[in-house]
Amino acid sequence: MRKFAIATLALLIVVGLLFWWNRKPTRQPLHATFHHACPELAGFICTDNPLEQIYPNQNACRLIHQIPEELRNLPYAIYPTDWDYDTLRFDFNKRFNKFPHAILAPRTNEELIQTVKLLRKHQVDFSIRGGGHSYETASLSPGYTIDLKEFDTIKLNIEQEEVYVGAGCRLGTVLEALGKVDYTIPTGTCQSVGTMGLALGGGIGLLLRQFGLTCDSIKKIALLTADCQIIEVDETHHPDLFWALRGAGNGSYGVVIGMTFKMYHVPHVTYFRMEWDWDSQIIPHIFEIWEDWCQNLPTSITPQLRMWHLNGKPHIAIIGLHIGAEEEQNWEAKFKQLAPRVSMHKGRFIDMAKYWTGVTSSPFCKAKSKILTQPLSAELIQKITHLFQNFDKGHYMYFEFGAFGGNLSRTDTAFYPRNALGWWYLASYWNDQENDSVALNTLREFYEDISDLTSPHSYANTVDYDLGANYLNAYYGNHVDRLIQIKNQYDPENVFHWQQSIPLSR
Ligand SMILES: Cc1cc2nc3c(=O)[nH]c(=O)nc-3n(C[C@H](O)[C@H](O)[C@H](O)COP(=O)(O)OP(=O)(O)OC[C@H]3O[C@@H](n4cnc5c(N)ncnc54)[C@H](O)[C@@H]3O)c2cc1C
């Protein structure tokens, strides 16, 4: 009996200790406690949780030590010793393991101004983060991250058919809010992507041929400039900057606080899908018909040809979105000779969105793109087919061809390839960091192999550091000089920069 009582007491003590160790510390004023693990930081707490002194990261004390005094005690900052730091320091793509000194998440315009003033004053490196879906480290500086997640306002004005979207809103939230009144804006197909990040680089999705890119619907932008002024940018105020921000605006000209978009009344749509069993003999014919078909499509349809590798097998399908009259819907006629499995879903736009939203649970990814300026050659189609046919397992690979045309060419912005035939997007996702080199090499070797068969241009939102010094020409073509001139006008000290931002000179 005595033994049992002692054992129970011991168990209670262990459970109690575990509970105490694992409780989540609330954010406290940083001058509150002396911390044993970093005595040199007296007056600056790390945390009183013994587990967190060694985990989440051992860099915490070193990092905190390097933070200038004025940046140490901001109520809207997440420091390396905060319990949520280890979640927030990562982007969507977990390939990059960065340890910023702090993640600054201002809640108001005043706090945002203060943030940029302090970062400038102390001349520290920083990045701007919206939805954190950059394929590389565009929004992950090793210095400081300005995280705009608190700017989450969405304001609809149905009379004016416009919507104000705060810099922290992701596509899914925006589409959901607009869907309640059967409105939408043209967006990308992944709902967790940040709306500003998408729109600043263009914004390609399934309403592209109908309404253009996401950036084509921007009416007004609220921007915090390098000299810490908040300005309104539109067709009549700072028109050059307005042009640059729509296609080349990611992290180069200022911090976008929010955007006002024209919204479209789209109550009903048809989502269609044609699918084939993989057969390498049929692939060239699908591409042949696809290319001819895209040249003559009505503007009411935006299609994509998709290839992916799943469960050890390659797959191919053409999907698309159609808005408009029933009689335009004999879209599949040209493909009939290839006997696809056809399915069609009609319904409210917001309900259809779930059919094209791809969400992956794989933490690591890399993507590359190409702008298509001429039809794919037989040799290129053969190489693409070969890539999927001989695919090495260990990562999930996804290829998407999107047709341009329709209303894409009616607007002039920094998005360069308005008159191209289309684009492709090749991405690899994987679960195990040990597969990094397999996945990265597959993409890189393929690109190397096809470089002579394709255009040198890529889509700016598919950020790809492999482009090296060629990135300006690849993303912006003959817009580069104008973009540099606008950069010099609005950010002459290059306050806003990252590896592939618009520089002050070539
Ligand atoms: C899974 C996935 C699916 C995607 N699908 C599509 C798609 O369907 N169509 C498409 O066109 N693209 C797509 N993309 C690409 C996507 O549009 C870009 O990666 C985009 O830049 C992400 O924006 P973000 O705000 O989420 O990312 P972040 O990493 O936060 O930011 C990306 C860049 O934009 C800058 N930025 C973000 N917010 C601001 C701001 N408020 N002010 C100034 N600069 C800012 C950042 O500094 C950084 O340079 C996809 C990406 C992923 C990972």
The ligand as a Gaussian input file, in Angstrom:
#p B3LYP/6-31G(d) Opt

LIG

0 1
 C        1.512000      26.207000     -53.659000
 C        1.637000      27.421000     -54.533000
 C        0.686000      27.652000     -55.510000
 C        0.778000      28.770000     -56.333000
 N       -0.193000      28.974000     -57.286000
 C       -0.112000      30.064000     -58.080000
 C       -1.120000      30.318000     -59.074000
 O       -2.072000      29.567000     -59.233000
 N       -0.975000      31.430000     -59.844000
 C        0.073000      32.294000     -59.707000
 O        0.126000      33.288000     -60.437000
 N        1.017000      32.083000     -58.776000
 C        0.961000      30.990000     -57.961000
 N        1.940000      30.775000     -57.035000
 C        3.070000      31.711000     -56.946000
 C        2.692000      32.874000     -56.038000
 O        1.863000      33.765000     -56.741000
 C        3.945000      33.647000     -55.612000
 O        4.789000      32.793000     -54.925000
 C        3.566000      34.846000     -54.757000
 O        4.601000      35.784000     -54.799000
 C        3.279000      34.445000     -53.314000
 O        2.851000      35.529000     -52.567000
 P        2.831000      35.445000     -50.970000
 O        2.435000      36.759000     -50.460000
 O        2.062000      34.246000     -50.560000
 O        4.353000      35.109000     -50.681000
 P        5.492000      35.853000     -49.864000
 O        6.573000      34.829000     -49.812000
 O        5.000000      36.420000     -48.612000
 O        5.907000      37.042000     -50.813000
 C        6.382000      36.832000     -52.120000
 C        7.055000      38.103000     -52.616000
 O        6.118000      39.177000     -52.604000
 C        6.569000      40.215000     -51.728000
 N        5.415000      40.735000     -51.003000
 C        4.424000      40.035000     -50.407000
 N        3.545000      40.879000     -49.837000
 C        4.006000      42.125000     -50.075000
 C        3.539000      43.421000     -49.720000
 N        2.423000      43.585000     -49.032000
 N        4.256000      44.499000     -50.112000
 C        5.391000      44.354000     -50.850000
 N        5.889000      43.146000     -51.206000
 C        5.195000      42.049000     -50.822000
 C        7.568000      39.562000     -50.807000
 O        8.476000      40.491000     -50.283000
 C        8.215000      38.567000     -51.742000
 O        9.163000      39.225000     -52.552000
 C        1.864000      29.674000     -56.195000
 C        2.820000      29.443000     -55.204000
 C        2.716000      28.327000     -54.386000
 C        3.774000      28.073000     -53.351000

